[in-house]
Amino acid sequence: MSWNQEFVRAFLPCPDPGWGRLATDSQKGCWACGYWRGARQALGELHDTGAMTKTLKIDFVSDVSCPWCAVGLASLQTALERVGPELQVELNFQPFELNPQMVAGGEDTTEHLSRKYGSTPEQAAATREAIRARGAELGFVFNLDKRSRIYNTFDAHRLLHWARLEGQGRQLALKKALLKAYFTDGEDPSNHTVLVRLAGEVGLDSERAKAVLTSDAYAADVREQEQYYQQQGIHSVPAVVINNSHLISGGQPPEVFEKALRQLAAQQGA
């Protein structure tokens, strides 16, 4: 399957998955550092289409340790609020691990990013500020000084898979709780005590959450989904797949999501 990217022609994801460097394509711009050269031109290619009564399926491929995934989700939700109730959306979160080989207990954030991306302290500081500013624009608080370690997120993805089976809205609530716990509160998303508590706070059964985490429940399902999206060419996140055919890469601004949603809904009814 090849993804149709006509809605994001002017935006190319930075080769660094999730984090991104400030050194980017001078013509295309980089979603990771918050700059979109040519954005207005791209938006001008998408036309308003009036009222809609359609349903779109959205698969949000992401990791709970990816700051631009938090930005992308907040941006997508802003776009959905602007579109309003005329458009019904089936939103599912699909797993992606930025660091699938991360050891138990995690690794110091600064050391990890320096080794993985070769970032200088100045580049890392600039990226953190770009992340903080984008989050603030969308109402998401990044306290990156509290996020001192990078953790393994596989169990968090298993819990998210289970949450989706528990009913509408459960997975979204847990996803948002996980992002806040890590990026705002500085908690460990690999810690089972934290995960069970968050599950209970969003209305899921804490005992069932604990049972999932202390077993290998949904491990095969998560690995299968991870492999599927990687085979489709997704190697950086966030990646937003609409109706199994259209891909929007990166933490795009709400305007990009809104225009894409409106045009795709219109095409669905054409």
Backbone hydrogen bonds in HBPLUS format (Angstrom, degrees):
<---DONOR---> <-ACCEPTOR-->    atom                        ^
c    i                          cat <-CA-CA->   ^        H-A-AA   ^      H-
h    n   atom  resd res      DA  || num        DHA   H-A  angle D-A-AA Bond
n    s   type  num  typ     dist DA aas  dist angle  dist       angle   num
A0004-ASN N   A0245-SER O   2.73 MM 241  5.96 174.7  1.73 157.4 159.3     1
A0247-LEU N   A0004-ASN O   3.10 MM 243  5.98 149.9  2.19 128.3 137.0     2
A0008-VAL N   A0005-GLN O   3.03 MM   3  5.60 166.4  2.05 120.6 125.0     3
A0011-PHE N   A0008-VAL O   3.04 MM   3  5.33 165.1  2.06 114.8 119.0     4
A0029-GLY N   A0025-ASP O   2.92 MM   4  5.42 158.4  1.97 144.1 150.6     5
A0030-CYS N   A0035-TYR O   3.20 MM   5  5.76 132.5  2.44 139.5 151.7     6
A0034-GLY N   A0031-TRP O   3.28 MM   3  5.26 155.6  2.35 100.1 107.3     7
A0039-ALA N   A0036-TRP O   3.24 MM   3  5.41 144.1  2.37 132.6 127.0     8
A0042-ALA N   A0038-GLY O   3.04 MM   4  6.31 159.6  2.08 154.0 159.4     9
A0043-LEU N   A0039-ALA O   2.90 MM   4  6.18 163.1  1.93 157.3 162.0    10
A0044-GLY N   A0040-ARG O   2.93 MM   4  6.03 143.6  2.07 139.0 148.8    11
A0045-GLU N   A0042-ALA O   3.08 MM   3  5.41 148.8  2.18 104.8 113.8    12
A0046-LEU N   A0043-LEU O   3.05 MM   3  5.44 161.0  2.09 112.0 118.1    13
A0088-GLN N   A0054-LYS O   2.79 MM  34  6.05 163.6  1.81 166.9 166.4    14
A0056-LEU N   A0088-GLN O   2.88 MM  32  6.43 150.3  1.97 155.8 162.2    15
A0090-GLU N   A0056-LEU O   2.87 MM  34  6.25 163.5  1.89 158.8 163.5    16
A0243-ASN N   A0057-LYS O   2.70 MM 186  4.88 167.7  1.71 151.4 155.9    17
A0058-ILE N   A0090-GLU O   2.81 MM  32  5.96 173.8  1.82 153.8 155.6    18
A0092-ASN N   A0058-ILE O   2.88 MM  34  6.25 164.2  1.90 167.2 172.5    19
A0059-ASP N   A0241-VAL O   2.82 MM 182  5.08 167.5  1.83 152.8 157.0    20
A0241-VAL N   A0059-ASP O   2.89 MM 182  5.08 170.9  1.90 153.6 152.8    21
A0060-PHE N   A0092-ASN O   2.79 MM  32  6.12 167.1  1.81 167.4 170.2    22
A0094-GLN N   A0060-PHE O   2.96 MM  34  5.82 161.2  2.00 124.7 130.7    23
A0061-VAL N   A0239-ALA O   2.86 MM 178  5.10 161.5  1.89 166.2 160.1    24
A0239-ALA N   A0061-VAL O   3.09 MM 178  5.10 156.6  2.14 143.2 148.8    25
A0062-SER N   A0094-GLN O   3.13 MM  32  6.45 162.2  2.16 166.2 162.9    26
A0066-CYS N   A0063-ASP O   3.25 MM   3  5.36 161.8  2.29 111.1 111.6    27
A0069-CYS N   A0066-CYS O   3.11 MM   3  5.28 141.4  2.26 101.7 113.0    28
A0070-ALA N   A0067-PRO O   3.12 MM   3  5.20 123.2  2.46  96.1 109.6    29
A0071-VAL N   A0067-PRO O   3.11 MM   4  6.51 154.0  2.18 144.5 151.7    30
A0072-GLY N   A0068-TRP O   2.83 MM   4  5.90 158.9  1.87 135.9 142.4    31
A0073-LEU N   A0069-CYS O   2.91 MM   4  6.02 157.7  1.96 145.2 150.4    32
A0074-ALA N   A0070-ALA O   3.12 MM   4  6.25 165.9  2.14 145.5 149.4    33
A0075-SER N   A0071-VAL O   2.91 MM   4  6.09 154.6  1.97 150.3 158.1    34
A0076-LEU N   A0072-GLY O   2.85 MM   4  6.04 159.0  1.90 147.6 153.3    35
A0077-GLN N   A0073-LEU O   2.91 MM   4  6.11 162.9  1.94 153.3 157.7    36
A0078-THR N   A0074-ALA O   3.02 MM   4  6.20 148.5  2.12 139.9 148.3    37
A0079-ALA N   A0075-SER O   3.03 MM   4  6.32 156.2  2.08 147.8 153.9    38
A0080-LEU N   A0076-LEU O   2.91 MM   4  6.23 155.2  1.98 150.7 157.6    39
A0081-GLU N   A0077-GLN O   2.97 MM   4  6.19 150.9  2.06 143.8 151.2    40
A0082-ARG N   A0078-THR O   3.07 MM   4  6.37 148.5  2.17 144.6 153.0    41
A0083-VAL N   A0079-ALA O   2.97 MM   4  6.28 153.0  2.04 149.9 157.3    42
A0084-GLY N   A0080-LEU O   3.03 MM   4  6.22 154.5  2.10 144.5 151.0    43
A0087-LEU N   A0084-GLY O   3.48 MM   3  6.45 167.5  2.50 123.8 125.1    44
A0102-MET N   A0099-ASN O   3.08 MM   3  5.42 163.7  2.10 120.3 121.0    45
A0106-GLY N   A0103-VAL O   3.02 MM   3  5.53 158.1  2.07 132.0 135.4    46
A0107-GLU N   A0150-ILE O   2.92 MM  43  5.28 144.2  2.05 140.4 152.0    47
A0150-ILE N   A0107-GLU O   2.76 MM  43  5.28 159.2  1.80 155.0 160.5    48
A0112-HIS N   A0108-ASP O   2.90 MM   4  6.00 161.0  1.94 155.3 161.5    49
A0109-THR N   A0148-SER O   2.92 MM  39  5.42 172.4  1.93 128.4 128.8    50
A0113-LEU N   A0109-THR O   2.95 MM   4  6.12 173.4  1.96 160.5 161.1    51
A0114-SER N   A0110-THR O   3.04 MM   4  6.06 156.3  2.10 144.7 151.8    52
A0115-ARG N   A0111-GLU O   3.02 MM   4  6.12 160.8  2.06 147.3 152.1    53
A0116-LYS N   A0112-HIS O   2.88 MM   4  5.98 163.6  1.91 153.0 158.3    54
A0117-TYR N   A0113-LEU O   2.90 MM   4  5.61 162.8  1.93 141.2 146.6    55
A0118-GLY N   A0114-SER O   2.84 MM   4  4.69 130.6  2.09 119.8 129.7    56
A0124-ALA N   A0120-THR O   2.93 MM   4  6.18 163.5  1.96 159.7 164.5    57
A0125-ALA N   A0121-PRO O   2.96 MM   4  6.12 155.1  2.02 142.9 149.4    58
A0126-ALA N   A0122-GLU O   3.00 MM   4  6.22 156.6  2.06 145.8 151.9    59
A0127-THR N   A0123-GLN O   2.93 MM   4  6.16 157.2  1.98 150.1 156.1    60
A0128-ARG N   A0124-ALA O   2.95 MM   4  6.18 159.8  1.99 148.5 154.0    61
A0129-GLU N   A0125-ALA O   3.04 MM   4  6.26 154.7  2.10 145.6 152.1    62
A0130-ALA N   A0126-ALA O   2.98 MM   4  6.23 154.1  2.04 145.1 152.3    63
A0131-ILE N   A0127-THR O   2.93 MM   4  6.19 159.3  1.97 153.1 158.4    64
A0132-ARG N   A0128-ARG O   2.89 MM   4  6.10 165.3  1.91 149.9 154.1    65
A0133-ALA N   A0129-GLU O   2.90 MM   4  6.04 164.8  1.92 151.0 154.8    66
A0134-ARG N   A0130-ALA O   3.00 MM   4  6.16 164.3  2.03 148.7 153.0    67
A0135-GLY N   A0131-ILE O   2.96 MM   4  6.12 163.2  1.98 153.9 158.8    68
A0136-ALA N   A0132-ARG O   2.95 MM   4  6.17 158.8  2.00 148.4 154.2    69
A0137-GLU N   A0133-ALA O   3.09 MM   4  6.35 152.5  2.17 147.7 154.1    70
A0138-LEU N   A0135-GLY O   2.98 MM   3  5.22 134.2  2.19 103.2 116.0    71
A0140-PHE N   A0135-GLY O   2.79 MM   5  4.64 159.9  1.83 140.1 135.3    72
A0139-GLY N   A0136-ALA O   3.28 MM   3  5.04 162.5  2.31  98.9 104.2    73
A0143-ASN N   A0183-PHE O   2.87 MM  40  5.99 164.0  1.89 148.4 153.6    74
A0146-LYS N   A0143-ASN O   2.91 MM   3  5.72 156.7  1.97 122.7 129.3    75
A0147-ARG N   A0144-LEU O   3.21 MM   3  5.00 142.5  2.36  92.2 102.8    76
A0157-HIS N   A0153-THR O   3.08 MM   4  6.43 150.0  2.17 152.2 160.5    77
A0157-HIS N   A0154-PHE O   3.09 MM   3  5.15 119.5  2.47  95.7 110.4    78
A0158-ARG N   A0154-PHE O   3.00 MM   4  6.39 148.5  2.10 146.7 156.1    79
A0159-LEU N   A0155-ASP O   2.98 MM   4  6.25 156.6  2.04 147.3 152.9    80
A0160-LEU N   A0156-ALA O   2.95 MM   4  6.22 150.5  2.04 142.8 151.3    81
A0161-HIS N   A0157-HIS O   2.93 MM   4  6.16 151.2  2.02 145.8 153.0    82
A0162-TRP N   A0158-ARG O   3.09 MM   4  6.41 159.8  2.13 147.8 152.5    83
A0163-ALA N   A0159-LEU O   2.88 MM   4  6.12 154.6  1.94 146.4 154.0    84
A0164-ARG N   A0160-LEU O   3.13 MM   4  6.38 149.3  2.23 145.8 151.7    85
A0165-LEU N   A0162-TRP O   2.99 MM   3  5.27 127.4  2.27 103.3 117.0    86
A0166-GLU N   A0163-ALA O   3.03 MM   3  5.08 144.7  2.16  99.7 110.6    87
A0170-ARG N   A0167-GLY O   3.23 MM   3  5.86 162.8  2.26 131.9 136.9    88
A0173-ALA N   A0169-GLY O   3.10 MM   4  6.17 162.0  2.13 145.2 150.4    89
A0174-LEU N   A0170-ARG O   3.01 MM   4  6.24 159.1  2.06 149.3 154.8    90
A0175-LYS N   A0171-GLN O   2.84 MM   4  6.02 160.2  1.88 152.5 158.6    91
A0176-LYS N   A0172-LEU O   3.01 MM   4  6.20 167.8  2.03 154.7 156.8    92
A0177-ALA N   A0173-ALA O   3.05 MM   4  6.20 151.9  2.13 140.2 148.5    93
A0178-LEU N   A0174-LEU O   2.86 MM   4  6.09 153.2  1.93 151.9 158.7    94
A0179-LEU N   A0175-LYS O   3.01 MM   4  6.30 161.4  2.05 152.9 157.4    95
A0180-LYS N   A0176-LYS O   3.00 MM   4  6.16 161.8  2.03 147.3 152.4    96
A0181-ALA N   A0177-ALA O   2.87 MM   4  5.98 159.8  1.91 144.1 150.5    97
A0182-TYR N   A0178-LEU O   3.08 MM   4  6.26 156.8  2.13 147.7 152.5    98
A0183-PHE N   A0179-LEU O   2.90 MM   4  5.91 162.9  1.93 154.8 157.5    99
A0184-THR N   A0180-LYS O   2.87 MM   4  4.96 146.4  1.98 128.0 138.0   100
A0185-ASP N   A0180-LYS O   3.03 MM   5  6.42 152.5  2.10 158.8 164.5   101
A0187-GLU N   A0181-ALA O   2.72 MM   6  5.30 172.5  1.73 148.1 145.6   102
A0186-GLY N   A0182-TYR O   3.22 MM   4  4.68 129.8  2.48 105.3 114.3   103
A0191-ASN N   A0188-ASP O   3.22 MM   3  5.53 160.9  2.25 110.9 116.7   104
A0195-LEU N   A0191-ASN O   2.98 MM   4  6.29 162.6  2.01 154.1 159.5   105
A0196-VAL N   A0192-HIS O   2.87 MM   4  6.00 165.7  1.89 153.3 156.4   106
A0197-ARG N   A0193-THR O   3.07 MM   4  6.17 161.8  2.10 144.1 149.4   107
A0198-LEU N   A0194-VAL O   2.95 MM   4  6.17 162.7  1.98 154.2 158.5   108
A0199-ALA N   A0195-LEU O   2.98 MM   4  6.16 157.2  2.03 147.3 153.7   109
A0200-GLY N   A0196-VAL O   3.06 MM   4  6.34 160.1  2.10 150.7 155.2   110
A0201-GLU N   A0197-ARG O   2.95 MM   4  6.22 150.7  2.04 146.8 155.6   111
A0202-VAL N   A0198-LEU O   3.17 MM   4  6.45 135.8  2.37 145.7 155.1   112
A0202-VAL N   A0199-ALA O   3.30 MM   3  5.49 138.4  2.49  98.9 109.4   113
A0204-LEU N   A0199-ALA O   2.90 MM   5  5.15 151.2  1.98 158.5 149.1   114
A0203-GLY N   A0200-GLY O   3.12 MM   3  5.19 162.9  2.15 108.0 110.8   115
A0209-ALA N   A0205-ASP O   2.94 MM   4  6.19 153.2  2.01 149.5 157.9   116
A0210-LYS N   A0206-SER O   2.91 MM   4  6.15 155.5  1.97 146.5 152.8   117
A0211-ALA N   A0207-GLU O   2.98 MM   4  6.22 151.6  2.06 141.2 148.9   118
A0212-VAL N   A0208-ARG O   2.95 MM   4  6.23 152.7  2.03 147.7 154.4   119
A0213-LEU N   A0209-ALA O   3.07 MM   4  6.34 162.7  2.10 150.7 154.6   120
A0214-THR N   A0210-LYS O   2.98 MM   4  6.15 147.8  2.08 149.2 157.3   121
A0215-SER N   A0212-VAL O   3.29 MM   3  5.45 160.1  2.33 105.2 110.4   122
A0219-ALA N   A0216-ASP O   3.13 MM   3  5.57 161.2  2.16 133.6 133.6   123
A0222-VAL N   A0218-TYR O   2.99 MM   4  6.16 162.5  2.02 150.7 154.1   124
A0223-ARG N   A0219-ALA O   3.06 MM   4  6.28 166.8  2.07 152.1 155.6   125
A0224-GLU N   A0220-ALA O   2.93 MM   4  6.05 153.5  2.01 144.7 152.3   126
A0225-GLN N   A0221-ASP O   3.01 MM   4  6.28 158.5  2.06 149.4 154.4   127
A0226-GLU N   A0222-VAL O   2.92 MM   4  6.14 161.0  1.96 152.9 158.5   128
A0227-GLN N   A0223-ARG O   2.97 MM   4  6.09 163.7  2.00 147.5 151.8   129
A0228-TYR N   A0224-GLU O   2.95 MM   4  6.13 153.0  2.03 143.1 151.0   130
A0229-TYR N   A0225-GLN O   3.14 MM   4  6.38 170.3  2.15 156.2 155.8   131
A0230-GLN N   A0226-GLU O   3.11 MM   4  6.27 153.9  2.18 147.1 154.9   132
A0231-GLN N   A0227-GLN O   2.91 MM   4  6.05 152.6  1.99 148.4 155.6   133
A0232-GLN N   A0228-TYR O   3.11 MM   4  6.44 130.1  2.37 138.4 151.9   134
A0234-ILE N   A0229-TYR O   3.10 MM   5  5.71 159.9  2.14 154.9 151.6   135
A0233-GLY N   A0230-GLN O   3.00 MM   3  5.20 158.9  2.04 107.2 112.2   136
A0250-GLY N   A0238-PRO O   2.81 MM  12  5.03 160.6  1.85 162.9 156.1   137
A0240-VAL N   A0248-ILE O   2.90 MM   8  5.06 172.6  1.90 149.2 151.2   138
A0248-ILE N   A0240-VAL O   2.85 MM   8  5.06 152.3  1.93 141.1 150.5   139
A0242-ILE N   A0246-HIS O   2.71 MM   4  5.03 162.1  1.74 149.4 155.2   140
A0245-SER N   A0242-ILE O   3.10 MM   3  6.04 171.5  2.11 126.0 128.8   141
A0246-HIS N   A0242-ILE O   3.08 MM   4  5.03 163.6  2.11 143.3 147.5   142
A0252-GLN N   A0250-GLY O   2.89 MM   2  5.59 135.9  2.09 105.2  91.7   143
A0256-VAL N   A0253-PRO O   3.11 MM   3  5.77 135.7  2.32 118.6 127.7   144
A0258-GLU N   A0254-PRO O   2.83 MM   4  6.00 168.6  1.84 161.0 164.6   145
A0259-LYS N   A0255-GLU O   3.07 MM   4  6.11 172.2  2.07 147.1 149.2   146
A0260-ALA N   A0256-VAL O   3.10 MM   4  6.17 162.3  2.13 146.8 152.3   147
A0261-LEU N   A0257-PHE O   2.88 MM   4  6.03 164.8  1.90 155.9 160.1   148
A0262-ARG N   A0258-GLU O   3.00 MM   4  6.20 162.8  2.03 153.0 157.6   149
A0263-GLN N   A0259-LYS O   3.03 MM   4  6.21 167.3  2.05 151.4 154.7   150
A0264-LEU N   A0260-ALA O   2.91 MM   4  6.00 164.4  1.93 153.2 158.1   151
A0265-ALA N   A0261-LEU O   2.99 MM   4  6.03 156.8  2.05 144.8 151.2   152
A0266-ALA N   A0262-ARG O   3.04 MM   4  6.24 152.6  2.12 143.2 150.7   153
A0267-GLN N   A0263-GLN O   2.89 MM   4  6.15 158.0  1.94 150.5 156.4   154
A0268-GLN N   A0264-LEU O   2.97 MM   4  6.13 144.0  2.10 141.9 151.5   155
A0269-GLY N   A0266-ALA O   3.12 MM   3  5.37 132.5  2.36 100.1 111.9   156
A0270-ALA N   A0267-GLN O   3.18 MM   3  4.96 155.9  2.24  96.6 104.0   157
